[in-house]
Amino acid sequence: MFASLITSELLKVLLTRLANARPEDFARAIRSFERATRKMPIFPSIAGFGLGVAVGAGVGVLFAPRSGRDTRAALWESLQAKIRSWRKTITGEAPPESEIRPATPTVSEQRARNGALAS
């Protein structure tokens, strides 16, 4: 609970600073990042490892035993739930369901429909 409160406060501060940032601030941050990577050569290796993990996860999703439609629907459902959770944490309220409703039926709706057809 305490960690999520700190995280939400830090996210608010970050979003506020990003909203008020000027192009010069971004350029300064990039130069600072470049200097830090020259001093710490391990950082690009860590970034490469993270990229490899992301690519591996993507390939794993592509070759999953579920059909593409089911996988995409499950990912969409999961993403929407995460967005609702983040929005509720940041603002304290959940958005209307119609605002983030996917255009395609969710996995649970598809299973219910398929179960009704089989009966």
N, CA, C and O atoms as a GROMACS GRO file, in nm:
protein
  476
    1MET      N    1   0.083  -0.119   0.000
    1MET     CA    2   0.000   0.000   0.000
    1MET      C    3   0.088   0.125   0.000
    1MET      O    4   0.068   0.216  -0.080
    2PHE      N    5   0.186   0.127   0.092
    2PHE     CA    6   0.274   0.242   0.102
    2PHE      C    7   0.357   0.258  -0.025
    2PHE      O    8   0.378   0.370  -0.073
    3ALA      N    9   0.403   0.146  -0.080
    3ALA     CA   10   0.484   0.151  -0.202
    3ALA      C   11   0.402   0.203  -0.319
    3ALA      O   12   0.453   0.281  -0.400
    4SER      N   13   0.276   0.163  -0.330
    4SER     CA   14   0.193   0.212  -0.441
    4SER      C   15   0.164   0.361  -0.426
    4SER      O   16   0.152   0.432  -0.526
    5LEU      N   17   0.152   0.409  -0.303
    5LEU     CA   18   0.131   0.552  -0.280
    5LEU      C   19   0.253   0.630  -0.324
    5LEU      O   20   0.241   0.734  -0.390
    6ILE      N   21   0.372   0.582  -0.287
    6ILE     CA   22   0.496   0.649  -0.328
    6ILE      C   23   0.509   0.646  -0.480
    6ILE      O   24   0.544   0.746  -0.541
    7THR      N   25   0.480   0.530  -0.539
    7THR     CA   26   0.488   0.517  -0.684
    7THR      C   27   0.394   0.613  -0.754
    7THR      O   28   0.433   0.678  -0.851
    8SER      N   29   0.272   0.624  -0.706
    8SER     CA   30   0.176   0.715  -0.771
    8SER      C   31   0.219   0.860  -0.756
    8SER      O   32   0.202   0.940  -0.848
    9GLU      N   33   0.276   0.896  -0.640
    9GLU     CA   34   0.324   1.033  -0.621
    9GLU      C   35   0.442   1.062  -0.713
    9GLU      O   36   0.450   1.170  -0.773
   10LEU      N   37   0.533   0.967  -0.724
   10LEU     CA   38   0.647   0.986  -0.814
   10LEU      C   39   0.601   0.998  -0.959
   10LEU      O   40   0.656   1.077  -1.035
   11LEU      N   41   0.501   0.919  -0.997
   11LEU     CA   42   0.448   0.925  -1.133
   11LEU      C   43   0.383   1.061  -1.159
   11LEU      O   44   0.398   1.116  -1.269
   12LYS      N   45   0.312   1.114  -1.062
   12LYS     CA   46   0.252   1.247  -1.077
   12LYS      C   47   0.359   1.354  -1.098
   12LYS      O   48   0.346   1.440  -1.185
   13VAL      N   49   0.466   1.347  -1.017
   13VAL     CA   50   0.574   1.443  -1.030
   13VAL      C   51   0.640   1.431  -1.168
   13VAL      O   52   0.666   1.531  -1.234
   14LEU      N   53   0.665   1.307  -1.209
   14LEU     CA   54   0.728   1.284  -1.339
   14LEU      C   55   0.642   1.340  -1.453
   14LEU      O   56   0.693   1.409  -1.541
   15LEU      N   57   0.512   1.310  -1.451
   15LEU     CA   58   0.423   1.358  -1.556
   15LEU      C   59   0.414   1.510  -1.557
   15LEU      O   60   0.408   1.572  -1.663
   16THR      N   61   0.414   1.571  -1.439
   16THR     CA   62   0.412   1.717  -1.430
   16THR      C   63   0.537   1.777  -1.490
   16THR      O   64   0.531   1.874  -1.566
   17ARG      N   65   0.654   1.718  -1.456
   17ARG     CA   66   0.779   1.770  -1.510
   17ARG      C   67   0.788   1.750  -1.661
   17ARG      O   68   0.839   1.836  -1.732
   18LEU      N   69   0.740   1.636  -1.710
   18LEU     CA   70   0.742   1.613  -1.854
   18LEU      C   71   0.652   1.713  -1.927
   18LEU      O   72   0.685   1.760  -2.035
   19ALA      N   73   0.538   1.744  -1.866
   19ALA     CA   74   0.445   1.837  -1.929
   19ALA      C   75   0.503   1.978  -1.936
   19ALA      O   76   0.472   2.054  -2.028
   20ASN      N   77   0.588   2.013  -1.838
   20ASN     CA   78   0.644   2.147  -1.833
   20ASN      C   79   0.784   2.156  -1.894
   20ASN      O   80   0.846   2.263  -1.889
   21ALA      N   81   0.834   2.048  -1.950
   21ALA     CA   82   0.971   2.046  -2.003
   21ALA      C   83   0.981   2.120  -2.136
   21ALA      O   84   0.885   2.126  -2.214
   22ARG      N   85   1.098   2.178  -2.159
   22ARG     CA   86   1.128   2.246  -2.285
   22ARG      C   87   1.220   2.157  -2.367
   22ARG      O   88   1.280   2.065  -2.312
   23PRO      N   89   1.231   2.182  -2.498
   23PRO     CA   90   1.322   2.101  -2.581
   23PRO      C   91   1.466   2.102  -2.531
   23PRO      O   92   1.536   2.001  -2.543
   24GLU      N   93   1.512   2.215  -2.475
   24GLU     CA   94   1.648   2.223  -2.422
   24GLU      C   95   1.669   2.124  -2.307
   24GLU      O   96   1.778   2.070  -2.290
   25ASP      N   97   1.563   2.103  -2.228
   25ASP     CA   98   1.573   2.010  -2.117
   25ASP      C   99   1.596   1.868  -2.167
   25ASP      O  100   1.675   1.793  -2.110
   26PHE      N  101   1.526   1.832  -2.275
   26PHE     CA  102   1.544   1.698  -2.331
   26PHE      C  103   1.684   1.681  -2.388
   26PHE      O  104   1.746   1.576  -2.373
   27ALA      N  105   1.734   1.786  -2.455
   27ALA     CA  106   1.869   1.779  -2.512
   27ALA      C  107   1.972   1.764  -2.400
   27ALA      O  108   2.066   1.686  -2.414
   28ARG      N  109   1.956   1.837  -2.292
   28ARG     CA  110   2.047   1.828  -2.179
   28ARG      C  111   2.042   1.688  -2.117
   28ARG      O  112   2.146   1.633  -2.080
   29ALA      N  113   1.924   1.630  -2.108
   29ALA     CA  114   1.910   1.496  -2.052
   29ALA      C  115   1.979   1.392  -2.140
   29ALA      O  116   2.042   1.300  -2.089
   30ILE      N  117   1.967   1.407  -2.271
   30ILE     CA  118   2.031   1.313  -2.363
   30ILE      C  119   2.183   1.323  -2.352
   30ILE      O  120   2.252   1.221  -2.350
   31ARG      N  121   2.236   1.447  -2.344
   31ARG     CA  122   2.382   1.463  -2.329
   31ARG      C  123   2.429   1.403  -2.198
   31ARG      O  124   2.534   1.339  -2.193
   32SER      N  125   2.353   1.422  -2.092
   32SER     CA  126   2.389   1.366  -1.962
   32SER      C  127   2.387   1.213  -1.968
   32SER      O  128   2.474   1.148  -1.910
   33PHE      N  129   2.288   1.157  -2.036
   33PHE     CA  130   2.279   1.012  -2.052
   33PHE      C  131   2.399   0.959  -2.130
   33PHE      O  132   2.454   0.854  -2.095
   34GLU      N  133   2.439   1.031  -2.236
   34GLU     CA  134   2.555   0.988  -2.315
   34GLU      C  135   2.683   0.990  -2.231
   34GLU      O  136   2.765   0.899  -2.242
   35ARG      N  137   2.700   1.093  -2.148
   35ARG     CA  138   2.818   1.099  -2.062
   35ARG      C  139   2.818   0.985  -1.962
   35ARG      O  140   2.922   0.924  -1.935
   36ALA      N  141   2.700   0.954  -1.907
   36ALA     CA  142   2.691   0.846  -1.808
   36ALA      C  143   2.723   0.711  -1.871
   36ALA      O  144   2.786   0.626  -1.807
   37THR      N  145   2.681   0.689  -1.995
   37THR     CA  146   2.708   0.560  -2.059
   37THR      C  147   2.856   0.546  -2.093
   37THR      O  148   2.908   0.435  -2.097
   38ARG      N  149   2.926   0.659  -2.118
   38ARG     CA  150   3.070   0.650  -2.141
   38ARG      C  151   3.142   0.612  -2.013
   38ARG      O  152   3.242   0.540  -2.017
   39LYS      N  153   3.093   0.660  -1.899
   39LYS     CA  154   3.156   0.628  -1.770
   39LYS      C  155   3.119   0.489  -1.723
   39LYS      O  156   3.197   0.424  -1.653
   40MET      N  157   3.002   0.441  -1.761
   40MET     CA  158   2.954   0.310  -1.718
   40MET      C  159   2.926   0.225  -1.842
   40MET      O  160   2.812   0.224  -1.890
   41PRO      N  161   3.024   0.154  -1.894
   41PRO     CA  162   3.001   0.077  -2.016
   41PRO      C  163   2.907  -0.041  -1.997
   41PRO      O  164   2.866  -0.104  -2.095
   42ILE      N  165   2.872  -0.072  -1.874
   42ILE     CA  166   2.782  -0.186  -1.851
   42ILE      C  167   2.637  -0.149  -1.886
   42ILE      O  168   2.556  -0.237  -1.916
   43PHE      N  169   2.606  -0.021  -1.882
   43PHE     CA  170   2.467   0.019  -1.906
   43PHE      C  171   2.415  -0.023  -2.044
   43PHE      O  172   2.304  -0.075  -2.053
   44PRO      N  173   2.492  -0.003  -2.152
   44PRO     CA  174   2.443  -0.051  -2.282
   44PRO      C  175   2.421  -0.202  -2.284
   44PRO      O  176   2.332  -0.251  -2.354
   45SER      N  177   2.501  -0.275  -2.208
   45SER     CA  178   2.482  -0.421  -2.201
   45SER      C  179   2.350  -0.455  -2.134
   45SER      O  180   2.279  -0.546  -2.176
   46ILE      N  181   2.319  -0.381  -2.029
   46ILE     CA  182   2.191  -0.405  -1.959
   46ILE      C  183   2.075  -0.369  -2.051
   46ILE      O  184   1.974  -0.439  -2.055
   47ALA      N  185   2.089  -0.259  -2.125
   47ALA     CA  186   1.983  -0.220  -2.219
   47ALA      C  187   1.967  -0.326  -2.328
   47ALA      O  188   1.855  -0.358  -2.367
   48GLY      N  189   2.078  -0.380  -2.376
   48GLY     CA  190   2.072  -0.487  -2.477
   48GLY      C  191   2.005  -0.611  -2.423
   48GLY      O  192   1.928  -0.676  -2.493
   49PHE      N  193   2.034  -0.643  -2.297
   49PHE     CA  194   1.969  -0.758  -2.234
   49PHE      C  195   1.818  -0.735  -2.225
   49PHE      O  196   1.740  -0.826  -2.254
   50GLY      N  197   1.778  -0.614  -2.185
   50GLY     CA  198   1.635  -0.583  -2.176
   50GLY      C  199   1.566  -0.592  -2.311
   50GLY      O  200   1.454  -0.641  -2.322
   51LEU      N  201   1.635  -0.544  -2.414
   51LEU     CA  202   1.580  -0.554  -2.550
   51LEU      C  203   1.565  -0.700  -2.591
   51LEU      O  204   1.465  -0.739  -2.652
   52GLY      N  205   1.665  -0.782  -2.557
   52GLY     CA  206   1.657  -0.925  -2.588
   52GLY      C  207   1.542  -0.993  -2.517
   52GLY      O  208   1.476  -1.079  -2.575
   53VAL      N  209   1.518  -0.956  -2.392
   53VAL     CA  210   1.406  -1.013  -2.318
   53VAL      C  211   1.274  -0.973  -2.385
   53VAL      O  212   1.184  -1.056  -2.399
   54ALA      N  213   1.263  -0.847  -2.426
   54ALA     CA  214   1.139  -0.801  -2.490
   54ALA      C  215   1.116  -0.874  -2.623
   54ALA      O  216   1.004  -0.916  -2.652
   55VAL      N  217   1.222  -0.888  -2.702
   55VAL     CA  218   1.209  -0.959  -2.831
   55VAL      C  219   1.174  -1.105  -2.806
   55VAL      O  220   1.090  -1.161  -2.876
   56GLY      N  221   1.238  -1.166  -2.708
   56GLY     CA  222   1.208  -1.306  -2.676
   56GLY      C  223   1.064  -1.325  -2.631
   56GLY      O  224   0.999  -1.422  -2.669
   57ALA      N  225   1.014  -1.232  -2.552
   57ALA     CA  226   0.874  -1.241  -2.509
   57ALA      C  227   0.780  -1.226  -2.628
   57ALA      O  228   0.679  -1.295  -2.637
   58GLY      N  229   0.814  -1.134  -2.718
   58GLY     CA  230   0.732  -1.116  -2.838
   58GLY      C  231   0.729  -1.241  -2.925
   58GLY      O  232   0.623  -1.280  -2.974
   59VAL      N  233   0.845  -1.303  -2.944
   59VAL     CA  234   0.851  -1.426  -3.023
   59VAL      C  235   0.773  -1.537  -2.953
   59VAL      O  236   0.705  -1.617  -3.018
   60GLY      N  237   0.783  -1.542  -2.821
   60GLY     CA  238   0.708  -1.643  -2.745
   60GLY      C  239   0.558  -1.626  -2.762
   60GLY      O  240   0.485  -1.725  -2.774
   61VAL      N  241   0.512  -1.502  -2.763
   61VAL     CA  242   0.370  -1.476  -2.783
   61VAL      C  243   0.328  -1.516  -2.924
   61VAL      O  244   0.219  -1.572  -2.944
   62LEU      N  245   0.413  -1.489  -3.021
   62LEU     CA  246   0.379  -1.523  -3.160
   62LEU      C  247   0.367  -1.674  -3.181
   62LEU      O  248   0.284  -1.719  -3.260
   63PHE      N  249   0.450  -1.751  -3.111
   63PHE     CA  250   0.448  -1.895  -3.130
   63PHE      C  251   0.373  -1.968  -3.019
   63PHE      O  252   0.394  -2.088  -2.998
   64ALA      N  253   0.286  -1.899  -2.950
   64ALA     CA  254   0.207  -1.958  -2.842
   64ALA      C  255   0.107  -2.059  -2.899
   64ALA      O  256   0.067  -2.046  -3.015
   65PRO      N  257   0.065  -2.158  -2.820
   65PRO     CA  258  -0.027  -2.259  -2.870
   65PRO      C  259  -0.170  -2.207  -2.894
   65PRO      O  260  -0.248  -2.274  -2.961
   66ARG      N  261  -0.204  -2.091  -2.839
   66ARG     CA  262  -0.337  -2.035  -2.863
   66ARG      C  263  -0.344  -1.972  -3.000
   66ARG      O  264  -0.241  -1.938  -3.060
   67SER      N  265  -0.464  -1.955  -3.050
   67SER     CA  266  -0.479  -1.889  -3.179
   67SER      C  267  -0.444  -1.741  -3.165
   67SER      O  268  -0.448  -1.686  -3.055
   68GLY      N  269  -0.411  -1.678  -3.274
   68GLY     CA  270  -0.374  -1.537  -3.273
   68GLY      C  271  -0.484  -1.449  -3.221
   68GLY      O  272  -0.459  -1.354  -3.147
   69ARG      N  273  -0.608  -1.479  -3.258
   69ARG     CA  274  -0.722  -1.399  -3.214
   69ARG      C  275  -0.737  -1.408  -3.062
   69ARG      O  276  -0.759  -1.306  -2.996
   70ASP      N  277  -0.726  -1.530  -3.006
   70ASP     CA  278  -0.738  -1.546  -2.861
   70ASP      C  279  -0.623  -1.476  -2.789
   70ASP      O  280  -0.644  -1.412  -2.686
   71THR      N  281  -0.503  -1.488  -2.843
   71THR     CA  282  -0.387  -1.425  -2.781
   71THR      C  283  -0.400  -1.274  -2.784
   71THR      O  284  -0.376  -1.208  -2.683
   72ARG      N  285  -0.438  -1.218  -2.898
   72ARG     CA  286  -0.456  -1.072  -2.907
   72ARG      C  287  -0.567  -1.026  -2.814
   72ARG      O  288  -0.553  -0.922  -2.748
   73ALA      N  289  -0.675  -1.100  -2.808
   73ALA     CA  290  -0.785  -1.062  -2.719
   73ALA      C  291  -0.742  -1.067  -2.573
   73ALA      O  292  -0.776  -0.978  -2.495
   74ALA      N  293  -0.666  -1.169  -2.536
   74ALA     CA  294  -0.617  -1.180  -2.398
   74ALA      C  295  -0.520  -1.066  -2.366
   74ALA      O  296  -0.526  -1.009  -2.257
   75LEU      N  297  -0.430  -1.034  -2.460
   75LEU     CA  298  -0.336  -0.924  -2.438
   75LEU      C  299  -0.411  -0.791  -2.426
   75LEU      O  300  -0.380  -0.709  -2.339
   76TRP      N  301  -0.510  -0.771  -2.512
   76TRP     CA  302  -0.589  -0.647  -2.508
   76TRP      C  303  -0.664  -0.636  -2.375
   76TRP      O  304  -0.667  -0.529  -2.314
   77GLU      N  305  -0.723  -0.745  -2.332
   77GLU     CA  306  -0.796  -0.747  -2.206
   77GLU      C  307  -0.702  -0.715  -2.090
   77GLU      O  308  -0.737  -0.638  -2.000
   78SER      N  309  -0.585  -0.775  -2.091
   78SER     CA  310  -0.486  -0.752  -1.987
   78SER      C  311  -0.438  -0.607  -1.988
   78SER      O  312  -0.425  -0.545  -1.882
   79LEU      N  313  -0.412  -0.553  -2.105
   79LEU     CA  314  -0.368  -0.415  -2.116
   79LEU      C  315  -0.474  -0.319  -2.064
   79LEU      O  316  -0.442  -0.224  -1.991
   80GLN      N  317  -0.598  -0.342  -2.100
   80GLN     CA  318  -0.706  -0.254  -2.055
   80GLN      C  319  -0.723  -0.260  -1.903
   80GLN      O  320  -0.749  -0.158  -1.839
   81ALA      N  321  -0.709  -0.379  -1.846
   81ALA     CA  322  -0.718  -0.392  -1.700
   81ALA      C  323  -0.604  -0.316  -1.633
   81ALA      O  324  -0.625  -0.251  -1.531
   82LYS      N  325  -0.484  -0.324  -1.691
   82LYS     CA  326  -0.369  -0.253  -1.635
   82LYS      C  327  -0.389  -0.102  -1.645
   82LYS      O  328  -0.356  -0.029  -1.552
   83ILE      N  329  -0.443  -0.055  -1.757
   83ILE     CA  330  -0.469   0.088  -1.773
   83ILE      C  331  -0.571   0.136  -1.670
   83ILE      O  332  -0.554   0.241  -1.609
   84ARG      N  333  -0.678   0.057  -1.651
   84ARG     CA  334  -0.777   0.092  -1.548
   84ARG      C  335  -0.712   0.101  -1.411
   84ARG      O  336  -0.740   0.192  -1.334
   85SER      N  337  -0.625   0.004  -1.380
   85SER     CA  338  -0.559   0.001  -1.251
   85SER      C  339  -0.469   0.123  -1.232
   85SER      O  340  -0.471   0.187  -1.127
   86TRP      N  341  -0.391   0.157  -1.335
   86TRP     CA  342  -0.302   0.274  -1.326
   86TRP      C  343  -0.383   0.401  -1.311
   86TRP      O  344  -0.350   0.487  -1.229
   87ARG      N  345  -0.488   0.413  -1.390
   87ARG     CA  346  -0.570   0.535  -1.384
   87ARG      C  347  -0.635   0.547  -1.247
   87ARG      O  348  -0.642   0.657  -1.191
   88LYS      N  349  -0.682   0.437  -1.192
   88LYS     CA  350  -0.745   0.440  -1.061
   88LYS      C  351  -0.642   0.477  -0.955
   88LYS      O  352  -0.674   0.552  -0.862
   89THR      N  353  -0.518   0.426  -0.967
   89THR     CA  354  -0.413   0.457  -0.871
   89THR      C  355  -0.375   0.604  -0.879
   89THR      O  356  -0.357   0.669  -0.776
   90ILE      N  357  -0.364   0.657  -1.001
   90ILE     CA  358  -0.318   0.795  -1.018
   90ILE      C  359  -0.428   0.895  -0.982
   90ILE      O  360  -0.403   0.990  -0.908
   91THR      N  361  -0.547   0.874  -1.034
   91THR     CA  362  -0.653   0.973  -1.015
   91THR      C  363  -0.747   0.940  -0.900
   91THR      O  364  -0.818   1.027  -0.851
   92GLY      N  365  -0.747   0.815  -0.858
   92GLY     CA  366  -0.837   0.776  -0.750
   92GLY      C  367  -0.973   0.733  -0.798
   92GLY      O  368  -1.060   0.700  -0.717
   93GLU      N  369  -0.995   0.734  -0.928
   93GLU     CA  370  -1.125   0.693  -0.981
   93GLU      C  371  -1.105   0.614  -1.109
   93GLU      O  372  -1.007   0.634  -1.181
   94ALA      N  373  -1.196   0.525  -1.136
   94ALA     CA  374  -1.188   0.442  -1.256
   94ALA      C  375  -1.260   0.512  -1.371
   94ALA      O  376  -1.361   0.579  -1.348
   95PRO      N  377  -1.211   0.498  -1.494
   95PRO     CA  378  -1.280   0.559  -1.608
   95PRO      C  379  -1.407   0.482  -1.640
   95PRO      O  380  -1.421   0.367  -1.599
   96PRO      N  381  -1.499   0.543  -1.713
   96PRO     CA  382  -1.618   0.470  -1.754
   96PRO      C  383  -1.578   0.350  -1.840
   96PRO      O  384  -1.485   0.359  -1.920
   97GLU      N  385  -1.648   0.240  -1.825
   97GLU     CA  386  -1.616   0.116  -1.899
   97GLU      C  387  -1.622   0.139  -2.049
   97GLU      O  388  -1.545   0.080  -2.123
   98SER      N  389  -1.714   0.224  -2.094
   98SER     CA  390  -1.730   0.246  -2.238
   98SER      C  391  -1.608   0.316  -2.298
   98SER      O  392  -1.583   0.304  -2.418
   99GLU      N  393  -1.533   0.390  -2.216
   99GLU     CA  394  -1.418   0.465  -2.267
   99GLU      C  395  -1.304   0.374  -2.310
   99GLU      O  396  -1.230   0.407  -2.402
  100ILE      N  397  -1.290   0.258  -2.244
  100ILE     CA  398  -1.178   0.170  -2.276
  100ILE      C  399  -1.224   0.034  -2.324
  100ILE      O  400  -1.148  -0.062  -2.323
  101ARG      N  401  -1.346   0.025  -2.366
  101ARG     CA  402  -1.403  -0.101  -2.413
  101ARG      C  403  -1.341  -0.137  -2.548
  101ARG      O  404  -1.341  -0.054  -2.639
  102PRO      N  405  -1.288  -0.258  -2.563
  102PRO     CA  406  -1.229  -0.296  -2.692
  102PRO      C  407  -1.336  -0.313  -2.799
  102PRO      O  408  -1.452  -0.343  -2.769
  103ALA      N  409  -1.296  -0.294  -2.923
  103ALA     CA  410  -1.388  -0.308  -3.035
  103ALA      C  411  -1.426  -0.454  -3.057
  103ALA      O  412  -1.536  -0.485  -3.103
  104THR      N  413  -1.333  -0.545  -3.024
  104THR     CA  414  -1.360  -0.688  -3.040
  104THR      C  415  -1.403  -0.745  -2.906
  104THR      O  416  -1.367  -0.690  -2.802
  105PRO      N  417  -1.479  -0.854  -2.906
  105PRO     CA  418  -1.522  -0.912  -2.780
  105PRO      C  419  -1.402  -0.965  -2.701
  105PRO      O  420  -1.303  -1.009  -2.759
  106THR      N  421  -1.413  -0.961  -2.570
  106THR     CA  422  -1.306  -1.011  -2.485
  106THR      C  423  -1.305  -1.164  -2.489
  106THR      O  424  -1.399  -1.227  -2.538
  107VAL      N  425  -1.197  -1.222  -2.436
  107VAL     CA  426  -1.184  -1.367  -2.436
  107VAL      C  427  -1.299  -1.430  -2.358
  107VAL      O  428  -1.357  -1.530  -2.402
  108SER      N  429  -1.332  -1.372  -2.242
  108SER     CA  430  -1.441  -1.428  -2.163
  108SER      C  431  -1.575  -1.420  -2.238
  108SER      O  432  -1.657  -1.511  -2.229
  109GLU      N  433  -1.597  -1.309  -2.310
  109GLU     CA  434  -1.721  -1.298  -2.389
  109GLU      C  435  -1.722  -1.400  -2.502
  109GLU      O  436  -1.827  -1.458  -2.532
  110GLN      N  437  -1.606  -1.423  -2.567
  110GLN     CA  438  -1.599  -1.520  -2.675
  110GLN      C  439  -1.626  -1.661  -2.621
  110GLN      O  440  -1.699  -1.739  -2.683
  111ARG      N  441  -1.568  -1.693  -2.505
  111ARG     CA  442  -1.590  -1.826  -2.447
  111ARG      C  443  -1.736  -1.845  -2.409
  111ARG      O  444  -1.793  -1.952  -2.429
  112ALA      N  445  -1.797  -1.740  -2.353
  112ALA     CA  446  -1.940  -1.750  -2.316
  112ALA      C  447  -2.025  -1.772  -2.440
  112ALA      O  448  -2.118  -1.853  -2.439
  113ARG      N  449  -1.994  -1.698  -2.547
  113ARG     CA  450  -2.069  -1.713  -2.671
  113ARG      C  451  -2.050  -1.853  -2.730
  113ARG      O  452  -2.146  -1.916  -2.774
  114ASN      N  453  -1.925  -1.902  -2.732
  114ASN     CA  454  -1.898  -2.035  -2.784
  114ASN      C  455  -1.964  -2.144  -2.699
  114ASN      O  456  -2.011  -2.244  -2.753
  115GLY      N  457  -1.967  -2.124  -2.568
  115GLY     CA  458  -2.033  -2.220  -2.479
  115GLY      C  459  -2.184  -2.222  -2.502
  115GLY      O  460  -2.247  -2.327  -2.495
  116ALA      N  461  -2.240  -2.103  -2.530
  116ALA     CA  462  -2.384  -2.095  -2.555
  116ALA      C  463  -2.419  -2.163  -2.688
  116ALA      O  464  -2.525  -2.223  -2.702
  117LEU      N  465  -2.328  -2.152  -2.786
  117LEU     CA  466  -2.354  -2.216  -2.916
  117LEU      C  467  -2.342  -2.367  -2.905
  117LEU      O  468  -2.413  -2.440  -2.975
  118ALA      N  469  -2.252  -2.415  -2.819
  118ALA     CA  470  -2.232  -2.560  -2.806
  118ALA      C  471  -2.347  -2.627  -2.735
  118ALA      O  472  -2.372  -2.746  -2.755
  119SER      N  473  -2.417  -2.551  -2.650
  119SER     CA  474  -2.527  -2.612  -2.571
  119SER      C  475  -2.649  -2.637  -2.653
  119SER      O  476  -2.749  -2.687  -2.602
   0.00000   0.00000   0.00000
